[in-house]
Amino acid sequence: MTTSRKSFGAAKKLKISLFILVLIFIIGTLGYHYIEDWSFTESLYTTVITLATVGYGDFHPQQTKGRIFTVVLIVFGVGAMAYTISLATEAMVEGQLKKVMGRGKLKKKVEKLAGHYIVCGYGRIGHIICREFAAEEIDFVVIDDDPEVIQKIDEKEYIYYKGNATEDKTLLGAGIKKAKGIVCVLSTDAENLYIILTAKELNPNIYILSRSEDETSEHRLIRAGANRVISPYFVGGMRMAMAVLRPAMLDFTEITTKRQSLELRMEELSICNTSHVIGKSLEEAKIRQRYGLIIVAIEKASGQMIFNPVASYVIEDGDKLIALGENANLIKFSEECKLEEMKV
């Protein structure tokens, strides 16, 4: 039986016991009201002190029927109350233990990570980024301080660190000194700017990707140390315009960039120094003939981008090949040419 099923069973038991206890209170109140002719307030009061085994003595049954009713109420009611209290206590204690143990487990998981990514903010954009990272099996930590958001992250079973991403201690807790990159997707440019400055101070070599609200902020974020800045509104507007002006081009882009596409996709392939294609031209490597891949572009280690490279281009260590082809062929090329690990 899973933990979630156990929790569901315990919650169901508690609800049933509470319902029975409330029913007993109602029966007790009505019983005293009609048997002893007390008011509803006096009847409820007597029921409560009877089930709680307090018994102040100011109210007690005068009639034989009332006394018999009290005996029955004690036999069934006191047991029901004790059982309900035990279930409620158990639920609270388990909840606290789970929180404490959960924090400890999360801390250990974060401490074990190295070369991971930190996602600051789990909003609409952060949610999509985390989903893609998880699908690609990339190690990452989410930072957020909203309890409701933390619950959603926990349900997804993502590793998270609860806190304010603009604070040094939070970034350190998320393992920024060992992280490979950080993604800043908080709601304001000011917050993202502060994270960039702090991240660069704590880890000067970290790769920083940030969102921006407008074009004027983009330059400030880059000057602060961001490697790349993306405006969701600009990208979304361009895609919507393309859907009207060049729908076929948009369809092609979506097909080749979607992770779920098995027929055709575009992938970035990093060449490492152990690959046998280093020092060979694209023609000599026979990438098109052997693997059915089209090399659309090549990004040099310096960051220079070469579009539609000629067949005589010689592949160098550190090059990134932007290849277009079937998913199986991309994997085959990656394995046979000993490229850096490709998540497909």
SERO-382123 format. One line per 4 residues: their letters; for each residue x, y, z of C-alpha. Coordinates in nm, 3 decimals, padded with zeros to 5 digits. Layout:
# SERO-382123
a	X/Y/Z; ...
# end
This chain:
# SERO-382123
mtts	00.000/00.000/00.000; 00.140/00.341/-00.096; 00.182/00.636/00.140; -00.089/00.832/-00.039
rksf	-00.338/00.546/00.005; -00.252/00.520/00.374; -00.306/00.895/00.417; -00.636/00.873/00.232
gaak	-00.748/00.582/00.456; -00.653/00.769/00.775; -00.835/01.083/00.660; -01.145/00.877/00.576
klki	-01.141/00.713/00.922; -01.110/01.052/01.089; -01.402/01.194/00.891; -01.623/00.895/00.977
slfi	-01.533/00.910/01.347; -01.604/01.285/01.358; -01.941/01.227/01.189; -02.030/00.958/01.447
lvli	-01.916/01.183/01.734; -02.129/01.474/01.610; -02.422/01.236/01.573; -02.376/01.118/01.933
fiig	-02.371/01.480/02.052; -02.696/01.546/01.867; -02.859/01.230/02.006; -02.740/01.316/02.359
tlgy	-02.873/01.670/02.338; -03.212/01.562/02.203; -03.233/01.274/02.452; -03.182/01.493/02.759
hyie	-03.412/01.758/02.616; -03.708/01.521/02.575; -03.640/01.280/02.865; -03.544/01.533/03.135
dwsf	-03.730/01.831/02.984; -03.413/02.046/02.990; -03.342/02.330/02.748; -03.125/02.259/02.444
tesl	-02.839/02.458/02.600; -02.855/02.260/02.925; -02.889/01.932/02.733; -02.586/02.007/02.512
yttv	-02.384/02.114/02.818; -02.468/01.789/02.999; -02.381/01.583/02.690; -02.042/01.752/02.658
itla	-01.938/01.712/03.023; -02.063/01.351/03.019; -01.863/01.251/02.711; -01.562/01.447/02.833
tvgy	-01.592/01.260/03.170; -01.573/01.592/03.354; -01.900/01.568/03.549; -01.934/01.893/03.746
gdfh	-02.249/01.763/03.917; -02.464/02.070/03.848; -02.675/01.871/03.601; -02.760/01.505/03.639
pqqt	-03.056/01.290/03.530; -03.349/01.277/03.772; -03.552/01.007/03.600; -03.471/00.639/03.560
kgri	-03.500/00.668/03.181; -03.253/00.958/03.189; -03.003/00.757/03.392; -03.028/00.457/03.160
ftvv	-02.984/00.693/02.864; -02.672/00.839/03.031; -02.521/00.491/03.076; -02.574/00.411/02.708
livf	-02.436/00.753/02.610; -02.122/00.697/02.818; -02.064/00.344/02.683; -02.083/00.450/02.320
gvga	-01.994/00.819/02.338; -01.681/00.814/02.554; -01.526/00.544/02.336; -01.611/00.734/02.018
mayt	-01.464/01.056/02.158; -01.144/00.885/02.271; -01.105/00.716/01.930; -01.162/01.044/01.744
isla	-00.912/01.231/01.962; -00.652/00.957/01.908; -00.701/00.971/01.529; -00.675/01.352/01.527
team	-00.361/01.343/01.744; -00.206/01.076/01.524; -00.280/01.281/01.211; -00.120/01.593/01.361
vegq	00.187/01.409/01.489; 00.233/01.225/01.158; 00.195/01.552/00.970; 00.465/01.719/01.177
lkkv	00.694/01.418/01.149; 00.647/01.408/00.774; 00.734/01.776/00.751; 01.048/01.736/00.962
mgrg	01.157/01.418/00.784; 01.068/01.569/00.447; 01.287/01.871/00.511; 01.575/01.643/00.609
klkk	01.538/01.429/00.296; 01.518/01.736/00.071; 01.827/01.886/00.231; 02.021/01.564/00.170
kvek	01.903/01.549/-00.192; 02.014/01.907/-00.255; 02.352/01.846/-00.090; 02.414/01.548/-00.322
lagh	02.348/01.753/-00.637; 02.628/01.896/-00.849; 02.609/02.046/-01.196; 02.237/02.101/-01.151
yivc	02.009/02.393/-01.240; 01.821/02.622/-01.003; 01.477/02.749/-01.108; 01.376/03.062/-00.917
gygr	00.998/03.088/-00.918; 00.732/02.826/-00.993; 00.481/03.040/-01.180; 00.337/02.971/-01.523
ighi	00.679/02.987/-01.690; 00.867/02.814/-01.410; 00.615/02.530/-01.416; 00.682/02.465/-01.787
icre	01.060/02.484/-01.741; 01.050/02.233/-01.455; 00.827/02.001/-01.656; 01.075/01.999/-01.946
faae	01.375/01.955/-01.714; 01.204/01.658/-01.548; 01.119/01.504/-01.886; 01.482/01.538/-01.995
eidf	01.600/01.392/-01.660; 01.803/01.703/-01.578; 01.880/01.763/-01.211; 01.724/02.083/-01.080
vvid	01.604/02.257/-00.764; 01.300/02.485/-00.749; 01.299/02.787/-00.520; 00.970/02.938/-00.401
ddpe	00.831/03.070/-00.073; 00.455/03.041/-00.131; 00.313/02.752/00.080; 00.044/02.672/-00.180
viqk	00.303/02.666/-00.458; 00.535/02.449/-00.246; 00.251/02.199/-00.208; 00.212/02.181/-00.587
idek	00.587/02.131/-00.630; 00.583/01.858/-00.366; 00.298/01.681/-00.547; 00.514/01.677/-00.862
eyiy	00.795/01.524/-00.652; 01.043/01.791/-00.762; 01.335/01.880/-00.539; 01.269/02.224/-00.391
ykgn	01.405/02.473/-00.142; 01.156/02.692/00.040; 01.270/03.052/00.069; 01.313/03.389/-00.098
ated	01.532/03.349/-00.406; 01.671/03.702/-00.367; 01.840/03.608/-00.037; 02.194/03.471/-00.023
ktll	02.110/03.196/00.227; 01.834/03.061/00.001; 02.060/03.039/-00.304; 02.332/02.878/-00.093
gagi	02.077/02.631/00.044; 01.980/02.540/-00.313; 02.346/02.459/-00.386; 02.435/02.753/-00.609
kkak	02.809/02.705/-00.558; 02.787/02.361/-00.723; 02.514/02.451/-00.974; 02.567/02.462/-01.349
givc	02.303/02.724/-01.418; 02.023/02.930/-01.272; 01.693/03.030/-01.432; 01.538/03.352/-01.301
vlst	01.165/03.362/-01.371; 01.027/03.572/-01.087; 00.743/03.812/-01.160; 00.945/04.137/-01.169
daen	01.266/04.241/-01.342; 01.391/04.398/-01.019; 01.379/04.063/-00.838; 01.546/03.882/-01.129
lyii	01.815/04.152/-01.142; 01.889/04.105/-00.772; 01.915/03.726/-00.816; 02.156/03.770/-01.108
ltak	02.385/03.998/-00.906; 02.379/03.764/-00.605; 02.428/03.450/-00.817; 02.733/03.597/-00.995
elnp	02.884/03.692/-00.661; 02.834/03.344/-00.514; 02.932/03.154/-00.830; 03.107/03.365/-01.097
niyi	03.107/03.078/-01.351; 02.735/02.995/-01.333; 02.520/03.019/-01.646; 02.229/03.259/-01.595
lsrs	01.905/03.266/-01.793; 01.652/03.532/-01.703; 01.308/03.647/-01.815; 01.235/04.013/-01.874
edet	00.916/04.214/-01.878; 01.025/04.465/-02.142; 01.309/04.536/-02.386; 01.462/04.814/-02.175
sehr	01.521/04.572/-01.886; 01.692/04.320/-02.114; 02.011/04.528/-02.144; 02.025/04.588/-01.768
lira	01.991/04.218/-01.693; 02.268/04.130/-01.940; 02.496/04.399/-01.794; 02.427/04.257/-01.449
ganr	02.564/03.919/-01.560; 02.286/03.724/-01.734; 02.411/03.509/-02.021; 02.076/03.518/-02.195
visp	01.754/03.712/-02.144; 01.418/03.612/-02.290; 01.096/03.811/-02.294; 00.795/03.573/-02.292
yfvg	00.574/03.848/-02.430; 00.809/03.918/-02.722; 00.850/03.548/-02.805; 00.476/03.486/-02.772
gmrm	00.395/03.786/-02.992; 00.640/03.674/-03.261; 00.494/03.321/-03.265; 00.140/03.454/-03.292
amav	00.240/03.683/-03.578; 00.413/03.390/-03.750; 00.096/03.183/-03.710; -00.078/03.439/-03.929
lrpa	00.199/03.539/-04.168; 00.394/03.212/-04.205; 00.183/02.925/-04.063; 00.377/02.650/-04.244
mldf	00.705/02.776/-04.098; 00.553/02.779/-03.748; 00.423/02.426/-03.794; 00.770/02.309/-03.899
teit	00.932/02.480/-03.601; 00.688/02.327/-03.355; 00.727/01.977/-03.502; 01.107/01.986/-03.488
tkrq	01.138/02.139/-03.140; 00.875/01.941/-02.952; 01.023/01.672/-02.732; 00.732/01.436/-02.809
slel	00.805/01.440/-03.184; 00.940/01.103/-03.295; 00.933/01.159/-03.671; 01.150/01.466/-03.695
rmee	01.326/01.684/-03.443; 01.604/01.937/-03.413; 01.874/01.871/-03.154; 02.190/02.033/-03.027
lsic	02.483/01.787/-03.034; 02.798/01.882/-02.843; 03.126/01.744/-02.977; 03.373/01.635/-02.707
ntsh	03.746/01.571/-02.746; 03.704/01.190/-02.762; 03.487/01.193/-03.075; 03.636/01.047/-03.393
vigk	03.466/01.312/-03.608; 03.702/01.583/-03.478; 03.938/01.697/-03.752; 03.709/01.564/-04.027
slee	03.505/01.773/-04.264; 03.128/01.734/-04.274; 03.171/01.554/-04.607; 03.431/01.313/-04.464
akir	03.221/01.243/-04.154; 02.933/01.143/-04.388; 02.673/01.254/-04.137; 02.407/01.296/-04.402
qryg	02.474/00.965/-04.577; 02.525/00.744/-04.267; 02.276/00.897/-04.024; 02.029/01.085/-04.239
liiv	02.093/01.407/-04.047; 02.101/01.759/-04.184; 02.346/01.994/-04.013; 02.152/02.320/-04.003
aiek	02.410/02.524/-03.812; 02.726/02.499/-03.603; 02.798/02.699/-03.290; 03.169/02.746/-03.221
asgq	03.314/02.734/-02.871; 03.360/03.111/-02.900; 02.985/03.155/-02.948; 03.005/03.228/-03.321
mifn	02.717/03.073/-03.516; 02.774/02.931/-03.864; 02.449/02.878/-04.056; 02.418/02.623/-04.335
pvas	02.784/02.516/-04.310; 02.962/02.402/-04.628; 03.063/02.038/-04.677; 03.432/02.130/-04.638
yvie	03.385/02.266/-04.284; 03.621/02.085/-04.043; 03.462/01.979/-03.712; 03.654/02.102/-03.405
dgdk	03.651/02.013/-03.036; 03.382/02.216/-02.856; 03.161/02.259/-03.162; 02.786/02.223/-03.121
lial	02.609/02.076/-03.422; 02.247/02.183/-03.471; 02.116/01.871/-03.645; 01.777/01.794/-03.797
gena	01.658/01.436/-03.838; 01.470/01.143/-03.692; 01.498/01.082/-03.321; 01.652/00.735/-03.361
nlik	01.919/00.867/-03.598; 02.009/01.146/-03.356; 02.061/00.892/-03.080; 02.265/00.664/-03.308
fsee	02.491/00.949/-03.417; 02.539/01.060/-03.057; 02.637/00.709/-02.941; 02.865/00.614/-03.232
ckle	03.048/00.946/-03.241; 03.095/00.956/-02.863; 02.935/01.293/-02.820; 02.860/01.449/-02.486
emkv	02.552/01.293/-02.326; 02.238/01.382/-02.519; 01.901/01.371/-02.345; 01.644/01.268/-02.601
# end
